[in-house]
């Protein structure tokens, strides 16, 4: 299809811009123009003007500017060609003729749209029938009302290889395969892709069904199954619930990005309608552009676990080159183990709004991630931090924004390290080991006794065997730890006892080989050897070769995390119980603060693993 400038000019001339904009924005006569409050930013005094004679709108507050087509793409969120088609239909104009190939493609797309619409209607019918009992029970368990299910067009795919194929037989197998509704295996008849699943339609910006997400009813993998990419559906360019979230976002002046379908649906049922979700992938550049068409600063509300936070950081890095004046991202961290569905179930919309009240700016998220990436004790390490920050800022294409980020990172760096002070070191100055605060509750004491991370404890124990001189530095803390029951706990006690006994012998030097020999005499050789296998654990301090200084520093960090995590877990458990018993802003903020503290510990632990990967990548020469 060729859209000539003459056709587009005629389309603009036939479109009453004030009538088009007046459908959703209140306008009043102001001389030869119309005036109202800008729909693109929050304002109380009107600064948004529409000029029908010249065919453009302009806001003197936020500089939004455009014609009828731009209004349809920016305010309605439509693709350019769809905006033109809708305006042409309203103006009574025929779209230019398409060439043969384009016409065939459009005809095929029309058939696919009809097939997807009929599939959505059939799935919805099955949900309401006898075969949909289990799917309706799942919705009941998740607290999703029948009204919400209807709003989102939810349905059910029976556990059959051919029921949908039979129901849509008029379309023919080739079209249903192309739509992603059937699976074609060479040499066999096509069969239904979705079977025994709760069905969730995925719609485009115009509200047309273009794909499906299917959730399994019980246990099994994959938990969610999406349609494949088709002529209608490109998962990297699509956001779930965009058709409903776009108008809600314009009204709320914000858009939320969550991880999955059910999070979007739960938030909508709680009255928060401006949420979208990517479709099983990290946020793409196309999806970010779509978000920025709606608001300047989308808010990412990913789960509080390590995977969710890594996804948020990936999105932050992907957005950096695309930043522009006023255009950025913000982040809200959910409590560990909770998604938006859990948040609104526990405290309603007010709990989610409390989190959304103070989103974290993009620059804060980047700064915190780099600050926690590795130790910052030496000039070289601090120079590495500075280099990483400058490298991040350097990826920003916009000159003005790039300069501001470079200045902001320099300011934060100088403020953090000047006046001269040592950054936080869990093990202190090498003489006095760091000690955790005393448990504040009985629950905390119980966690202190039994909440040690067994996997991390094994790594620490292997590190102590590799570097026995470190035992004396942390003797008071290590001696007070109650390790897990069984051989691991007995080996831990034996290692401490050997170090204590060795320390009483003047002039003795306990090294790793000698420690292993002593342990072998006591019957600990098998478990000690298992711990010391080169591939057993991904930490620098568990390896036989490598930089000994870095290994000791990483071992210090691991011991600090080992001790601190049970304390934070205990306090988080207490805070969660208090919030569940009686929801208050103070209780919720306390829970959020502890969640962030726990996430910081998890990030520090992940950085220890990354240090080992970095050392391996360098190889023997790097060691």
FIVEXDREN-385254 format. One record per residue (C-alpha): chain; x, y, z negated. Coordinates in steps of 0.2 Angstrom, whole numbers. Layout:
<sites>
- chain x y z
- A X Y Z
...
</sites>
This chain:
<sites>
- chain x y z
- A 0 0 0
- A 6 17 5
- A 0 32 -6
- A 4 48 4
- A 7 65 -4
- A -9 71 6
- A -19 57 -2
- A -13 61 -20
- A -16 79 -17
- A -34 76 -11
- A -37 65 -26
- A -31 78 -38
- A -42 91 -30
- A -57 81 -31
- A -54 77 -50
- A -61 89 -63
- A -47 89 -75
- A -56 97 -89
- A -71 84 -87
- A -58 70 -87
- A -49 76 -103
- A -65 82 -111
- A -71 64 -112
- A -59 61 -126
- A -53 78 -132
- A -64 92 -138
- A -61 108 -127
- A -68 125 -128
- A -68 139 -115
- A -54 151 -117
- A -54 164 -102
- A -51 155 -86
- A -45 140 -95
- A -50 127 -108
- A -42 125 -125
- A -42 112 -138
- A -31 103 -151
- A -17 93 -142
- A -21 74 -141
- A -2 71 -140
- A 3 77 -157
- A -5 82 -174
- A -10 100 -175
- A -24 111 -183
- A -22 126 -172
- A -26 123 -154
- A -11 125 -142
- A -17 113 -128
- A -23 121 -112
- A -32 114 -97
- A -32 124 -80
- A -44 117 -68
- A -39 129 -54
- A -20 124 -55
- A -24 106 -59
- A -13 104 -74
- A -13 103 -93
- A 0 110 -105
- A 3 110 -124
- A 13 125 -131
- A 16 115 -146
- A 24 98 -140
- A 27 103 -121
- A 16 89 -115
- A 12 93 -97
- A 4 84 -82
- A -10 82 -70
- A -24 70 -69
- A -13 55 -64
- A -1 59 -78
- A -16 60 -90
- A -21 43 -86
- A -4 35 -88
- A 2 45 -103
- A -15 46 -113
- A -24 31 -107
- A -8 20 -105
- A -12 14 -87
- A 1 9 -74
- A 2 22 -60
- A -7 12 -47
- A -21 8 -59
- A -23 26 -64
- A -24 31 -45
- A -37 17 -42
- A -48 23 -57
- A -47 41 -52
- A -51 37 -33
- A -66 27 -38
- A -73 41 -49
- A -70 53 -35
- A -78 42 -22
- A -62 40 -12
- A -56 25 -3
- A -39 18 -7
- A -27 18 8
- A -27 2 18
- A -15 -11 13
- A -3 -21 24
- A -7 -40 26
- A 5 -46 13
- A -1 -33 0
- A -19 -37 4
- A -16 -56 2
- A -8 -52 -15
- A -22 -41 -21
- A -35 -54 -16
- A -25 -68 -25
- A -24 -57 -40
- A -42 -54 -40
- A -46 -72 -40
- A -34 -75 -54
- A -42 -61 -64
- A -59 -69 -62
- A -52 -87 -66
- A -44 -80 -82
- A -60 -71 -87
- A -70 -87 -84
- A -57 -97 -94
- A -59 -85 -109
- A -78 -86 -109
- A -77 -105 -108
- A -64 -106 -123
- A -76 -94 -133
- A -91 -105 -129
- A -81 -121 -136
- A -76 -112 -152
- A -95 -110 -156
- A -99 -128 -151
- A -98 -144 -160
- A -80 -147 -155
- A -75 -130 -162
- A -78 -135 -180
- A -59 -137 -185
- A -55 -121 -176
- A -68 -112 -185
- A -62 -119 -202
- A -45 -113 -198
- A -52 -95 -195
- A -61 -97 -212
- A -45 -102 -221
- A -36 -87 -213
- A -50 -75 -219
- A -55 -70 -201
- A -73 -66 -199
- A -84 -72 -185
- A -86 -53 -179
- A -67 -51 -179
- A -65 -67 -168
- A -78 -61 -156
- A -69 -44 -155
- A -53 -52 -150
- A -62 -65 -139
- A -55 -80 -148
- A -59 -97 -143
- A -55 -115 -144
- A -47 -127 -131
- A -53 -145 -134
- A -40 -159 -136
- A -42 -165 -118
- A -32 -165 -102
- A -46 -161 -91
- A -61 -152 -98
- A -55 -134 -93
- A -50 -141 -76
- A -67 -148 -74
- A -76 -132 -80
- A -66 -121 -68
- A -66 -134 -53
- A -73 -121 -41
- A -56 -111 -41
- A -46 -126 -36
- A -31 -134 -44
- A -18 -123 -35
- A -25 -106 -42
- A -27 -113 -60
- A -9 -119 -59
- A -4 -102 -53
- A -14 -94 -67
- A -5 -105 -80
- A -21 -114 -85
- A -15 -131 -78
- A 2 -139 -78
- A 8 -147 -62
- A 20 -162 -64
- A 27 -168 -48
- A 18 -184 -42
- A 4 -182 -55
- A -13 -173 -55
- A -13 -156 -64
- A -19 -156 -82
- A -25 -143 -95
- A -10 -133 -102
- A -19 -129 -119
- A -26 -143 -129
- A -32 -144 -147
- A -28 -126 -150
- A -36 -110 -156
- A -36 -98 -141
- A -31 -80 -141
- A -34 -70 -125
- A -19 -58 -120
- A -26 -43 -111
- A -18 -30 -100
- A -20 -11 -103
- A -37 -11 -95
- A -44 -25 -106
- A -43 -39 -93
- A -37 -56 -99
- A -21 -60 -91
- A -14 -74 -102
- A -17 -84 -118
- A -9 -88 -134
- A -14 -105 -142
- A -11 -109 -160
- A -11 -127 -166
- A -24 -131 -179
- A -14 -142 -190
- A 4 -147 -190
- A 15 -149 -175
- A 26 -140 -163
- A 26 -128 -155
- A 15 -118 -168
- A 11 -106 -154
- A 10 -109 -136
- A 9 -95 -123
- A 5 -94 -105
- A 20 -95 -93
- A 24 -79 -83
- A 12 -78 -69
- A 7 -65 -55
- A -3 -57 -69
- A 7 -60 -84
- A 25 -54 -88
- A 28 -57 -106
- A 43 -45 -107
- A 32 -31 -101
- A 16 -35 -111
- A 11 -31 -128
- A -3 -40 -137
- A -18 -29 -141
- A -12 -14 -131
- A -29 -11 -124
- A -37 -9 -141
- A -22 -1 -150
- A -18 13 -137
- A -34 23 -141
- A -32 19 -159
- A -14 25 -159
- A -19 41 -151
- A -32 44 -165
- A -20 38 -179
- A -5 47 -172
- A 5 31 -174
- A 8 13 -168
- A 14 -2 -178
- A 24 -16 -170
- A 22 -33 -179
- A 28 -50 -176
- A 13 -60 -170
- A -6 -61 -165
- A -13 -65 -182
- A -4 -50 -190
- A -12 -39 -177
- A -29 -47 -180
- A -28 -46 -199
- A -23 -28 -199
- A -37 -24 -187
- A -50 -33 -199
- A -43 -22 -213
- A -46 -6 -203
- A -29 -3 -196
- A -32 -5 -177
- A -16 3 -170
- A -5 -13 -171
- A 3 -22 -156
- A 15 -37 -155
- A 28 -44 -143
- A 25 -61 -136
- A 37 -72 -144
- A 52 -62 -138
- A 63 -48 -144
- A 57 -31 -140
- A 62 -27 -122
- A 66 -10 -114
- A 49 -11 -104
- A 39 -14 -121
- A 49 1 -129
- A 44 12 -115
- A 26 7 -116
- A 26 11 -135
- A 34 28 -132
- A 20 32 -120
- A 8 31 -135
- A 18 39 -149
- A 36 47 -151
- A 41 36 -166
- A 33 18 -166
- A 35 9 -183
- A 42 -8 -183
- A 34 -19 -197
- A 43 -35 -195
- A 43 -49 -209
- A 55 -46 -223
- A 65 -63 -221
- A 82 -63 -213
- A 75 -68 -195
- A 63 -53 -196
- A 77 -41 -201
- A 88 -47 -188
- A 75 -45 -175
- A 72 -27 -181
- A 91 -23 -180
- A 91 -30 -162
- A 77 -19 -157
- A 86 -4 -165
- A 101 -8 -154
- A 91 -10 -139
- A 82 7 -142
- A 98 17 -144
- A 102 20 -126
- A 84 25 -122
- A 83 38 -136
- A 77 56 -132
- A 74 72 -141
- A 59 67 -153
- A 59 49 -147
- A 65 36 -159
- A 60 21 -170
- A 55 19 -188
- A 55 3 -199
- A 45 -4 -213
- A 52 -19 -223
- A 38 -31 -229
- A 41 -41 -245
- A 51 -57 -243
- A 40 -71 -238
- A 26 -60 -233
- A 19 -54 -216
- A 6 -41 -213
- A -8 -54 -215
- A -2 -58 -233
- A 0 -40 -237
- A -18 -35 -233
- A -25 -51 -241
- A -16 -47 -257
- A -19 -28 -259
- A -30 -23 -244
- A -27 -9 -232
- A -20 2 -246
- A -6 -10 -249
- A 0 -9 -231
- A -3 10 -231
- A 8 11 -246
- A 22 3 -236
- A 19 14 -221
- A 20 30 -232
- A 39 30 -231
- A 45 22 -215
- A 64 20 -214
- A 71 31 -199
- A 82 22 -186
- A 98 31 -191
- A 95 25 -209
- A 93 7 -203
- A 109 8 -192
- A 119 16 -206
- A 114 3 -219
- A 117 -12 -207
- A 135 -6 -203
- A 139 -2 -221
- A 135 -19 -226
- A 143 -28 -212
- A 160 -30 -221
- A 171 -25 -236
- A 176 -7 -235
- A 191 -8 -247
- A 206 -4 -236
- A 209 11 -224
- A 208 -2 -209
- A 191 -8 -214
- A 185 10 -216
- A 192 14 -199
- A 183 -1 -192
- A 166 6 -199
- A 170 23 -192
- A 174 15 -175
- A 158 4 -175
- A 147 19 -179
- A 155 30 -165
- A 153 15 -153
- A 134 14 -158
- A 132 33 -155
- A 141 32 -139
- A 128 20 -131
- A 115 34 -132
- A 112 41 -114
- A 105 58 -119
- A 119 70 -123
- A 110 80 -136
- A 104 65 -146
- A 121 57 -144
- A 130 72 -151
- A 117 73 -166
- A 120 54 -170
- A 139 56 -169
- A 138 71 -181
- A 126 62 -193
- A 137 47 -194
- A 152 58 -198
- A 143 67 -211
- A 137 51 -220
- A 154 43 -218
- A 163 58 -226
- A 149 59 -240
- A 151 41 -244
- A 170 40 -245
- A 174 58 -252
- A 177 62 -266
- A 189 47 -266
- A 180 32 -274
- A 180 14 -272
- A 165 6 -263
- A 155 -7 -273
- A 166 -22 -276
- A 156 -37 -285
- A 172 -43 -293
- A 178 -27 -300
- A 197 -21 -299
- A 204 -39 -299
- A 206 -39 -318
- A 189 -38 -325
- A 176 -49 -316
- A 159 -42 -312
- A 145 -47 -324
- A 127 -48 -320
- A 115 -39 -331
- A 107 -49 -344
- A 90 -57 -339
- A 75 -46 -344
- A 62 -59 -345
- A 60 -77 -349
- A 57 -81 -331
- A 74 -72 -327
- A 83 -83 -340
- A 75 -99 -332
- A 81 -93 -315
- A 98 -90 -322
- A 99 -108 -328
- A 91 -116 -313
- A 90 -104 -299
- A 108 -106 -292
- A 108 -108 -273
- A 115 -126 -272
- A 122 -123 -254
- A 131 -108 -258
- A 137 -116 -275
- A 145 -130 -264
- A 154 -117 -254
- A 160 -107 -269
- A 167 -123 -277
- A 176 -128 -261
- A 183 -111 -261
- A 189 -112 -279
- A 198 -129 -274
- A 206 -121 -259
- A 211 -106 -270
- A 213 -112 -288
- A 222 -96 -293
- A 205 -87 -292
- A 197 -98 -305
- A 206 -88 -319
- A 200 -71 -312
- A 182 -76 -314
- A 183 -89 -328
- A 171 -80 -339
- A 157 -79 -326
- A 161 -96 -319
- A 161 -105 -336
- A 144 -97 -340
- A 135 -104 -324
- A 124 -119 -325
- A 126 -128 -309
- A 114 -141 -302
- A 113 -158 -310
- A 123 -172 -303
- A 140 -174 -296
- A 142 -156 -290
- A 139 -150 -308
- A 151 -162 -315
- A 164 -158 -302
- A 162 -139 -306
- A 165 -142 -324
- A 180 -153 -320
- A 188 -139 -309
- A 186 -126 -323
- A 193 -138 -336
- A 208 -142 -325
- A 211 -124 -323
- A 209 -120 -342
- A 221 -134 -346
- A 234 -129 -333
- A 233 -111 -339
- A 239 -117 -356
- A 255 -124 -349
- A 268 -110 -347
- A 276 -108 -331
- A 264 -120 -322
- A 257 -115 -305
- A 241 -124 -300
- A 239 -125 -281
- A 226 -133 -271
- A 235 -150 -267
- A 239 -152 -285
- A 221 -148 -291
- A 214 -161 -278
- A 226 -174 -285
- A 221 -171 -303
- A 203 -172 -298
- A 206 -188 -288
- A 212 -197 -304
- A 195 -193 -312
- A 185 -201 -298
- A 181 -184 -289
- A 191 -188 -273
- A 176 -192 -262
- A 165 -177 -266
- A 180 -165 -266
- A 186 -172 -249
- A 168 -170 -242
- A 168 -152 -248
- A 185 -148 -240
- A 181 -155 -222
- A 185 -141 -210
- A 168 -140 -202
- A 158 -142 -219
- A 154 -124 -222
- A 156 -108 -212
- A 166 -97 -223
- A 184 -91 -222
- A 188 -97 -240
- A 183 -115 -237
- A 195 -117 -223
- A 213 -123 -225
- A 221 -110 -213
- A 217 -92 -210
- A 221 -75 -218
- A 222 -79 -237
- A 219 -61 -242
- A 203 -61 -232
- A 198 -78 -239
- A 200 -72 -257
- A 190 -56 -254
- A 176 -66 -246
- A 176 -79 -261
- A 174 -64 -273
- A 159 -58 -263
- A 152 -76 -262
- A 153 -78 -281
- A 145 -61 -284
- A 130 -66 -272
- A 129 -83 -281
- A 127 -75 -298
- A 116 -60 -292
- A 103 -69 -282
- A 95 -79 -296
- A 93 -62 -306
- A 85 -53 -291
- A 74 -68 -288
- A 68 -68 -306
- A 64 -50 -306
- A 55 -51 -290
- A 45 -65 -296
- A 40 -55 -311
- A 36 -40 -301
- A 25 -50 -289
- A 16 -57 -303
- A 13 -40 -310
- A 7 -33 -294
- A -5 -48 -291
- A -12 -45 -308
- A -15 -27 -306
- A -11 -18 -290
- A -3 0 -293
- A 8 10 -282
- A 22 9 -295
- A 21 -10 -296
- A 21 -11 -277
- A 36 0 -275
- A 45 -10 -288
- A 42 -26 -278
- A 47 -17 -262
- A 63 -11 -270
- A 68 -29 -276
- A 63 -36 -259
- A 76 -24 -251
- A 89 -29 -264
- A 86 -47 -260
- A 88 -43 -241
- A 104 -34 -245
- A 111 -50 -253
- A 105 -60 -238
- A 113 -48 -226
- A 130 -49 -236
- A 129 -68 -236
- A 126 -68 -217
- A 141 -56 -215
- A 152 -69 -224
- A 147 -82 -211
- A 150 -69 -197
- A 168 -66 -204
- A 171 -85 -202
- A 165 -84 -184
- A 175 -69 -180
- A 191 -78 -187
- A 187 -93 -177
- A 185 -83 -161
- A 202 -75 -164
- A 210 -93 -165
- A 227 -97 -172
- A 234 -81 -166
- A 221 -71 -175
- A 225 -80 -191
</sites>
